[in-house]
Amino acid sequence: MSVIANYIKMLMPEPRTMRRALLALALAFLFLAPVWGLWAFFRSGPSLNETTVLVRNGMTVNQVAQTLYSQGVIRNKTLFKFWGRAARLKLMRGEYLFPPGASMSKVTRMLTRGEIHVTKLVISPAIHGWALQKRLEPFIPADAFWAMWKSPKLTKIAGFPNAPSLEGLIAPATYNLNLAMAPEEIMLEMVETFRAQVLPRLEGGVLPPYETLILASLAEKETNIPEELPRITGVFYNRLKVPMRLQCDPTSLYARWLSGDVRFTSPTRNDIARNHPYNTYSVMGLPPSPIAIPGKAAIEAAKAPMKTEEFYFVATGKGGHNFSRTLNEHNSFVNTYRAEITRQRKGAQKGKPAPSTTTQGQRKSNRKTTTKSVSRPK
């Protein structure tokens, strides 16, 4: 046993040598660790494609590190956590679009600066609820949208607590959205923009503010020729005073959509005949709410309708409308319109390009019917 013990003792280094070796290893680690860390921090990342990462409210550095790692943006989540704590990273909620091969240095710089990817969503006049829902679908699930659409809380914020929905209570504007935003946050921003930018402009008209908004929406759906708007609201206002049914084609379509048929086509005879509160062919007065988002010009036209003796208008077939005071005059214009449409169709059948009829007076997809008025008296 003594021989073996002596042999082991010979193999073991002196304590002083052992201490020197351990010190050398420690110094090497202290030198190489930062070098490796810098190399790992600045080397290209593993992602081969552009990657979208969502940083939501309340996420911690650890959660963001795990998300970046699981989506293949970074190689080492431990290094990211170390950097995040050392730099006291303050995470900015948002949607981040990291380029292919982004280094951890690039990733952390984008997060530090809050380089959030923004989608500029343009909400234009004449858009109705169904079209708005499709525009917002990447940001708001359909079921969440329709639940908020009839929210009394949101209609109250807009300034009209008794409104049946948010139709017409969304401001036409450009909104900066990102996928990390909560659906409620997006809808609230749109409603608050309406309250700040649109609500004050509804005061001072011939009708109360909400009725002004409704009338403006009807005119907005009838034409996108700004010069025609006061004349169209003038016709509708004259009818309201008589009273006569407004017989506004877009309201018959809106009634169809509310009834569950969301085909976006021209109104049919069934649409015209439908007994519905929104169908102004079957009920007197304005519909219960706007039927779309009106623009500034339509609101001004609804506040001050043109003073005329006109009660009728019909599309020309070439863009715009013909206005008339009497039913006989109106029916003559209806015949003129039908003759123009027939001429265009014959030209198209012969292989000749038909004259352009989709000028501003008729170019409203899901906004403008083929004929503003049929031969039935208004």
C-alpha positions in Angstrom: 0.0 0.0 0.0 2.8 2.3 0.8 4.3 1.8 -2.7 0.9 2.7 -4.3 0.5 5.8 -2.1 4.0 6.9 -3.0 3.3 6.4 -6.7 0.1 8.5 -6.5 1.9 11.2 -4.6 4.6 11.3 -7.3 1.9 11.8 -10.0 0.1 14.6 -8.2 1.5 18.1 -8.8 2.8 20.2 -6.0 0.1 22.4 -4.3 1.9 25.5 -5.7 1.8 24.1 -9.2 -1.9 23.3 -8.8 -2.7 26.8 -7.7 -0.8 28.2 -10.7 -2.7 26.0 -13.1 -6.1 26.9 -11.6 -5.1 30.6 -11.8 -4.1 30.2 -15.4 -7.5 28.6 -16.2 -9.4 31.3 -14.4 -7.4 34.0 -16.3 -8.0 32.3 -19.6 -11.8 32.1 -18.8 -11.9 35.7 -17.8 -10.2 36.7 -21.0 -12.0 34.3 -23.4 -15.5 34.8 -22.0 -15.8 38.4 -23.0 -14.3 37.6 -26.4 -16.8 34.8 -26.9 -19.6 37.1 -25.7 -18.7 39.8 -28.1 -18.4 37.4 -30.9 -21.8 35.9 -30.2 -23.3 39.3 -29.7 -22.2 40.6 -33.1 -22.2 37.5 -35.3 -25.1 37.1 -37.8 -28.2 35.6 -36.3 -29.8 32.3 -37.4 -32.9 33.6 -39.1 -33.0 33.2 -42.9 -36.2 35.2 -43.4 -37.7 38.5 -42.2 -39.3 37.7 -38.8 -42.1 39.5 -37.1 -42.0 39.4 -33.3 -44.6 40.9 -31.0 -43.7 42.5 -27.7 -46.9 42.8 -25.8 -47.7 44.8 -22.7 -46.3 43.4 -19.5 -43.7 41.1 -21.2 -40.5 40.6 -19.2 -36.9 40.4 -20.6 -37.0 36.6 -20.0 -40.3 36.3 -22.0 -38.9 38.3 -24.9 -35.7 36.3 -24.9 -37.7 33.1 -25.1 -39.9 34.5 -27.9 -36.8 35.6 -29.9 -35.2 32.2 -29.4 -38.2 30.2 -30.2 -38.8 32.2 -33.4 -35.2 31.7 -34.5 -34.1 35.3 -34.3 -31.3 34.7 -31.7 -29.1 31.8 -30.9 -28.5 32.3 -27.2 -31.3 33.5 -24.9 -29.0 33.5 -21.8 -26.8 36.0 -23.4 -29.8 38.2 -24.3 -31.1 38.0 -20.7 -27.7 39.0 -19.4 -27.5 42.0 -21.8 -31.1 43.0 -21.0 -30.5 43.1 -17.3 -27.1 44.7 -17.6 -28.5 47.4 -19.9 -31.7 47.7 -17.8 -33.7 47.3 -21.0 -37.1 49.1 -21.0 -39.2 47.1 -23.4 -41.4 49.1 -25.8 -44.6 47.3 -26.7 -44.9 46.8 -30.4 -44.5 44.8 -33.6 -40.8 44.4 -34.6 -39.7 43.3 -38.0 -36.2 41.8 -37.8 -34.3 41.4 -41.1 -32.8 38.0 -42.1 -29.6 37.2 -40.2 -30.0 40.1 -37.7 -27.2 39.9 -35.1 -28.1 40.1 -31.5 -26.5 43.6 -31.5 -29.0 44.6 -34.3 -31.9 43.0 -32.4 -31.1 44.7 -29.1 -30.6 48.0 -30.8 -34.0 47.8 -32.5 -35.6 47.0 -29.2 -33.8 49.8 -27.3 -34.8 52.4 -29.9 -38.3 51.1 -30.2 -38.1 50.6 -34.0 -41.7 49.4 -34.2 -43.1 48.3 -37.5 -46.2 50.3 -38.3 -49.0 49.7 -40.8 -50.6 52.9 -42.0 -54.3 52.0 -42.3 -56.3 54.6 -44.3 -60.0 54.7 -43.4 -61.7 56.7 -46.2 -65.2 58.3 -46.3 -68.0 56.0 -47.6 -66.7 52.9 -45.8 -69.4 51.0 -43.9 -69.1 48.5 -41.0 -68.6 45.4 -43.1 -65.8 47.0 -45.2 -64.2 48.4 -42.0 -64.2 44.9 -40.4 -62.3 43.5 -43.4 -59.8 46.3 -43.3 -59.2 45.7 -39.6 -59.2 41.9 -39.8 -55.3 41.6 -39.5 -55.5 43.5 -36.2 -59.0 42.6 -34.8 -60.7 39.2 -35.0 -64.1 39.4 -36.5 -66.0 38.3 -33.4 -64.2 40.9 -31.3 -64.9 43.6 -33.9 -68.7 43.0 -34.0 -68.8 42.7 -30.2 -67.3 46.2 -29.9 -69.3 47.5 -32.9 -72.4 47.8 -30.7 -70.7 48.7 -27.5 -72.7 51.4 -25.5 -69.4 52.4 -23.9 -67.8 53.3 -27.2 -70.8 55.0 -28.6 -70.9 57.1 -25.5 -67.2 58.0 -25.9 -68.0 59.0 -29.5 -70.6 61.5 -28.2 -73.8 59.6 -29.1 -74.7 57.2 -26.2 -78.0 56.2 -27.8 -76.5 55.3 -31.2 -77.3 51.7 -32.1 -73.8 51.0 -33.4 -70.5 52.6 -34.3 -71.6 53.1 -37.9 -70.5 56.6 -38.9 -68.7 57.1 -35.5 -65.3 56.2 -36.9 -63.2 59.2 -38.1 -61.9 59.0 -41.7 -58.2 59.3 -41.1 -54.8 57.4 -41.4 -54.1 55.3 -38.4 -50.7 53.9 -37.4 -51.4 50.3 -36.2 -49.3 47.4 -35.2 -50.1 43.8 -34.4 -49.2 44.1 -30.8 -52.0 46.6 -30.1 -55.1 45.3 -28.3 -58.3 45.3 -30.4 -60.0 47.5 -27.7 -57.1 50.0 -28.0 -57.5 50.3 -31.8 -61.3 50.8 -31.7 -60.9 53.3 -28.9 -58.4 55.3 -30.9 -60.7 55.5 -33.9 -63.7 56.6 -31.7 -61.6 59.2 -29.8 -60.4 60.6 -33.2 -64.0 60.9 -34.2 -64.9 62.7 -31.0 -62.0 65.1 -31.5 -62.2 65.8 -35.2 -65.7 65.1 -36.4 -68.1 65.7 -33.5 -67.5 69.5 -33.3 -68.2 69.9 -37.0 -71.7 68.5 -36.6 -73.0 71.5 -34.7 -74.8 74.4 -36.3 -76.7 72.7 -39.1 -80.4 72.6 -40.0 -80.7 69.2 -38.3 -79.5 68.0 -34.9 -75.9 66.6 -34.9 -76.7 62.9 -35.1 -79.3 63.5 -37.9 -76.8 65.6 -39.7 -74.4 62.7 -39.6 -77.0 60.3 -40.9 -78.0 62.7 -43.8 -74.3 63.2 -44.6 -73.8 59.4 -44.8 -76.6 59.1 -47.3 -75.2 61.8 -49.5 -71.7 60.3 -49.2 -73.0 57.0 -50.6 -74.9 58.6 -53.4 -72.0 60.4 -55.1 -68.4 61.2 -54.8 -68.6 64.4 -56.9 -68.2 67.0 -54.2 -70.2 69.7 -56.1 -73.3 67.4 -56.1 -73.3 66.8 -52.3 -75.3 70.0 -51.3 -77.8 69.4 -54.1 -78.4 65.8 -53.0 -78.8 66.8 -49.4 -81.1 69.5 -50.7 -83.3 66.9 -52.3 -83.4 64.8 -49.2 -84.1 67.8 -47.0 -87.0 68.9 -49.2 -88.4 65.4 -48.9 -88.0 65.4 -45.1 -90.0 68.6 -44.8 -92.9 67.5 -47.0 -92.7 64.6 -45.8 -91.9 62.1 -48.5 -90.0 58.9 -48.4 -86.3 59.5 -49.1 -86.1 56.4 -51.4 -82.3 56.3 -51.1 -81.0 53.2 -52.9 -77.9 52.7 -50.6 -80.3 52.4 -47.6 -82.0 49.4 -49.3 -78.7 47.7 -49.6 -77.8 48.5 -45.9 -81.1 46.9 -44.9 -80.2 43.9 -46.9 -76.9 43.5 -45.2 -78.5 43.9 -41.7 -80.9 41.2 -42.7 -77.9 38.8 -43.1 -77.5 38.9 -46.9 -74.0 40.5 -47.3 -73.8 40.3 -51.1 -72.3 43.5 -52.4 -74.4 44.0 -55.6 -76.8 46.6 -56.9 -80.2 46.6 -55.2 -82.9 44.2 -56.4 -86.6 44.6 -56.5 -86.7 42.6 -53.3 -84.3 45.0 -51.6 -86.5 48.0 -52.7 -89.6 46.2 -51.3 -88.1 45.0 -48.1 -89.9 46.3 -45.0 -87.0 47.3 -42.8 -86.3 50.4 -40.6 -83.2 51.2 -42.7 -84.9 50.9 -46.1 -86.1 54.5 -46.9 -88.3 53.0 -49.7 -90.5 51.5 -47.0 -90.2 53.9 -44.1 -90.5 57.7 -43.7 -87.6 59.8 -42.5 -84.0 59.1 -42.0 -82.7 55.6 -41.1 -81.9 54.9 -37.4 -78.2 55.5 -37.9 -75.6 56.5 -40.5 -75.0 53.9 -43.2 -71.3 54.8 -43.7 -68.5 57.2 -42.8 -69.2 60.6 -44.2 -66.4 62.9 -45.3 -66.0 66.6 -44.5 -67.7 67.8 -47.7 -70.7 65.6 -47.0 -71.1 66.8 -43.5 -71.0 70.4 -44.6 -73.6 69.6 -47.3 -75.8 68.0 -44.6 -75.5 71.1 -42.4 -76.5 73.4 -45.1 -78.5 71.7 -47.9 -78.8 73.6 -51.1 -82.1 75.5 -51.2 -83.9 74.3 -54.3 -87.3 73.0 -55.3 -85.9 69.7 -56.5 -87.3 66.4 -55.2 -85.7 63.9 -57.6 -82.4 62.8 -59.1 -81.2 60.0 -61.3 -77.8 58.9 -62.6 -76.9 60.2 -66.1 -75.0 57.0 -67.1 -72.0 59.2 -67.9 -71.1 60.2 -64.4 -73.1 62.5 -62.1 -76.8 62.9 -61.8 -79.7 64.8 -63.4 -81.9 66.7 -60.9 -85.6 67.6 -61.4 -88.5 69.2 -59.6 -91.4 67.2 -61.1 -92.1 63.5 -61.5 -92.6 63.9 -65.3 -89.3 65.6 -65.7 -87.7 63.0 -63.5 -89.2 60.1 -65.5 -87.8 61.7 -68.7 -84.3 61.7 -67.2 -84.8 58.0 -66.2 -85.6 57.2 -69.8 -82.5 59.1 -70.9 -80.4 57.1 -68.4 -81.8 53.8 -69.6 -81.2 54.7 -73.3 -77.6 55.6 -72.4 -77.0 52.2 -70.6 -78.5 50.3 -73.6 -76.3 52.2 -76.0 -73.2 51.3 -74.0 -74.1 47.7 -73.7 -74.7 47.4 -77.5 -71.3 49.0 -78.0 -69.6 46.5 -75.7 -71.4 43.6 -77.4 -69.9 44.7 -80.8 -66.5 44.5 -79.4 -66.1 48.2 -79.2 -64.9 49.7 -75.9 -67.9 51.3 -74.2 -67.6 54.9 -73.2 -66.3 55.4 -69.7 -69.3 55.6 -67.4 -67.4 55.0 -64.2 -66.6 58.6 -63.6 -66.6 60.1 -60.2 -70.4 60.1 -60.1 -70.6 56.3 -60.3 -67.2 54.8 -59.2 -68.3 53.9 -55.7 -67.8 50.2 -55.2 -70.6 49.1 -52.8 -71.5 52.7 -52.5 -73.5 53.6 -55.6 -76.3 51.7 -57.2 -76.6 51.3 -61.0 -79.6 53.7 -61.0 -80.2 56.3 -58.3 -83.8 56.3 -59.0 -86.0 53.9 -61.0 -89.1 55.0 -62.8 -91.3 54.7 -59.7 -92.3 58.1 -58.3 -90.5 59.3 -55.3 
